[in-house]
Amino acid sequence: MIYKNIFIQGAGIMGAGIAQVSAQAGMNVTLMDLSAELIKKAIDSIERNLLRSMEKGRITLQDKADILSRIKLSTDTEGAKEAEIAIEAVFEDVELKKKVFNELDKICPSHTILASNTSSIPIGFIASSIARKEKIIGLHFMNPVPVMRGVEIIRARTTSDETFNIAMDFIRKLGKEAVEAVDYAGFICSRILDAMLNEAVRCVMDGNRPEEVDKAMKVCTNFPMGPLELIDLAGADIVLHGLEIMEEEFGDRYHPAPLLRQLIRSGHLGKKAGKGFYNYT
Ligand SMILES: NC(=O)c1ccc[n+]([C@@H]2O[C@H](COP(=O)([O-])OP(=O)(O)OC[C@H]3O[C@@H](n4cnc5c(N)ncnc54)[C@H](O)[C@@H]3O)[C@@H](O)[C@H]2O)c1
């Protein structure tokens, strides 16, 4: 299948990343968010990434211009009417996602596949809010999208084989590797990762310094980055939401560490806020 038009709703960290890799793969992308300011932030980050790739000799100036020319910015959902695949990357909130999919279901042509980039919400929940239940799929891209090779692919019980095969092909065309995960909260990656991240926060609550927790995991267990650095990168709010969803599905073992809530109350969400476990100002 040839994917000419991809619609991405939500131009935060993940939406911008998915837009970049789709445009790099030659697809036309409409990247949508709620305001021109948010959209500008997204395209600025894509430009910075492409500039870095150019400086490393991976792409030419012309490639950069071509990739950017394939990304259309929008503050409405008109672009979804043309899309073969519409990908949702809004906040990790079940009700918001249901609302977004309900609208996409109404405006997209009947052949459009609806994909969610949720990192923890079962796709079956989202499927329950739409009519085309056979055309819903989870595509869990990893952060940072241009760098990470794997994408979890999650089918709801209602997802058809055809939708699954098209989504697999789409991932392949992006140059990524698909990993099939069963539709329980957190799939595979978030289930395992978030349990560890939560425990890292508890280590800090027990008196360990964040630098030491991260250093231990890097130099003693060969992790490429520390768990607290990862929370700062993903956003403490995103991690908390994920834990809450998994707590609902699996019980106490995902009960969020109180320090995580305290950080969020203080606005210390991580890199995107300039402060989390570390300072980014
Ligand atoms: N950050 C990560 O490391 C990571 C990794 C994998 C998956 N995810 C998942 O990806 C999704 C997005 O996460 P993120 O980190 O990019 O969040 P983010 O906060 O950076 O971006 C979310 C964007 O959605 C926009 N938005 C909210 N409501 C909208 C609406 N109705 N229409 C259009 N845009 C809307 C917001 O304005 C914001 O720009 C979440 O479901 C998250 O769980 C995140």
The ligand as an SDF file (V2000), in Angstrom:
LIG
                    3D

 44 48  0  0  0  0  0  0  0  0999 V2000
    6.6070   11.1700   26.0580 N   0  0  0  0  0  0  0  0  0  0  0  0
    6.9360    9.8900   25.8800 C   0  0  0  0  0  0  0  0  0  0  0  0
    8.0580    9.4520   26.2030 O   0  0  0  0  0  0  0  0  0  0  0  0
    5.9670    8.9410   25.2370 C   0  0  0  0  0  0  0  0  0  0  0  0
    6.4330    7.7280   24.6960 C   0  0  0  0  0  0  0  0  0  0  0  0
    5.5440    6.8740   24.0420 C   0  0  0  0  0  0  0  0  0  0  0  0
    4.1780    7.2130   23.9720 C   0  0  0  0  0  0  0  0  0  0  0  0
    3.7540    8.3710   24.5390 N   0  0  0  0  0  0  0  0  0  0  0  0
    2.3190    8.6680   24.4410 C   0  0  0  0  0  0  0  0  0  0  0  0
    2.1250    9.6130   23.3850 O   0  0  0  0  0  0  0  0  0  0  0  0
    1.0200   10.4740   23.6910 C   0  0  0  0  0  0  0  0  0  0  0  0
    1.4900   11.9120   23.6300 C   0  0  0  0  0  0  0  0  0  0  0  0
    2.5390   12.0910   24.5580 O   0  0  0  0  0  0  0  0  0  0  0  0
    3.5610   13.3160   24.4430 P   0  0  0  0  0  0  0  0  0  0  0  0
    4.6860   13.0080   25.3390 O   0  0  0  0  0  0  0  0  0  0  0  0
    3.8180   13.6570   23.0260 O   0  0  0  0  0  0  0  0  0  0  0  0
    2.6600   14.4720   25.1290 O   0  0  0  0  0  0  0  0  0  0  0  0
    2.8400   16.0520   25.0210 P   0  0  0  0  0  0  0  0  0  0  0  0
    2.2490   16.5930   26.2540 O   0  0  0  0  0  0  0  0  0  0  0  0
    4.2310   16.4150   24.6390 O   0  0  0  0  0  0  0  0  0  0  0  0
    1.9030   16.4200   23.7580 O   0  0  0  0  0  0  0  0  0  0  0  0
    0.5240   16.2180   23.7190 C   0  0  0  0  0  0  0  0  0  0  0  0
   -0.0380   17.2450   22.7440 C   0  0  0  0  0  0  0  0  0  0  0  0
   -1.4160   16.9700   22.5070 O   0  0  0  0  0  0  0  0  0  0  0  0
   -2.0540   18.2160   22.3050 C   0  0  0  0  0  0  0  0  0  0  0  0
   -3.5010   18.0500   22.4390 N   0  0  0  0  0  0  0  0  0  0  0  0
   -4.2460   17.8690   23.5520 C   0  0  0  0  0  0  0  0  0  0  0  0
   -5.5550   17.7500   23.2260 N   0  0  0  0  0  0  0  0  0  0  0  0
   -5.6240   17.8440   21.8790 C   0  0  0  0  0  0  0  0  0  0  0  0
   -6.6820   17.7900   20.9330 C   0  0  0  0  0  0  0  0  0  0  0  0
   -7.9540   17.6030   21.3170 N   0  0  0  0  0  0  0  0  0  0  0  0
   -6.3810   17.9210   19.6150 N   0  0  0  0  0  0  0  0  0  0  0  0
   -5.1000   18.1100   19.2120 C   0  0  0  0  0  0  0  0  0  0  0  0
   -4.0610   18.1750   20.0630 N   0  0  0  0  0  0  0  0  0  0  0  0
   -4.3180   18.0450   21.3710 C   0  0  0  0  0  0  0  0  0  0  0  0
   -1.4410   19.1260   23.3580 C   0  0  0  0  0  0  0  0  0  0  0  0
   -1.6600   20.4830   23.0650 O   0  0  0  0  0  0  0  0  0  0  0  0
    0.0310   18.6940   23.2800 C   0  0  0  0  0  0  0  0  0  0  0  0
    0.7690   19.5070   22.3740 O   0  0  0  0  0  0  0  0  0  0  0  0
    0.5060   10.0310   25.0590 C   0  0  0  0  0  0  0  0  0  0  0  0
   -0.5460    9.1380   24.8750 O   0  0  0  0  0  0  0  0  0  0  0  0
    1.7100    9.3280   25.6650 C   0  0  0  0  0  0  0  0  0  0  0  0
    1.3630    8.3530   26.6110 O   0  0  0  0  0  0  0  0  0  0  0  0
    4.6000    9.2530   25.1490 C   0  0  0  0  0  0  0  0  0  0  0  0
  1  2  1  0
  2  3  2  0
  2  4  1  0
  4  5  1  0
  4 44  2  0
  5  6  2  0
  6  7  1  0
  7  8  2  0
  8  9  1  0
  8 44  1  0
  9 10  1  0
  9 42  1  0
 10 11  1  0
 11 12  1  0
 11 40  1  0
 12 13  1  0
 13 14  1  0
 14 15  2  0
 14 16  1  0
 14 17  1  0
 17 18  1  0
 18 19  2  0
 18 20  1  0
 18 21  1  0
 21 22  1  0
 22 23  1  0
 23 24  1  0
 23 38  1  0
 24 25  1  0
 25 26  1  0
 25 36  1  0
 26 27  1  0
 26 35  1  0
 27 28  2  0
 28 29  1  0
 29 30  1  0
 29 35  2  0
 30 31  1  0
 30 32  2  0
 32 33  1  0
 33 34  2  0
 34 35  1  0
 36 37  1  0
 36 38  1  0
 38 39  1  0
 40 41  1  0
 40 42  1  0
 42 43  1  0
M  CHG  2   8   1  16  -1
M  END
$$$$
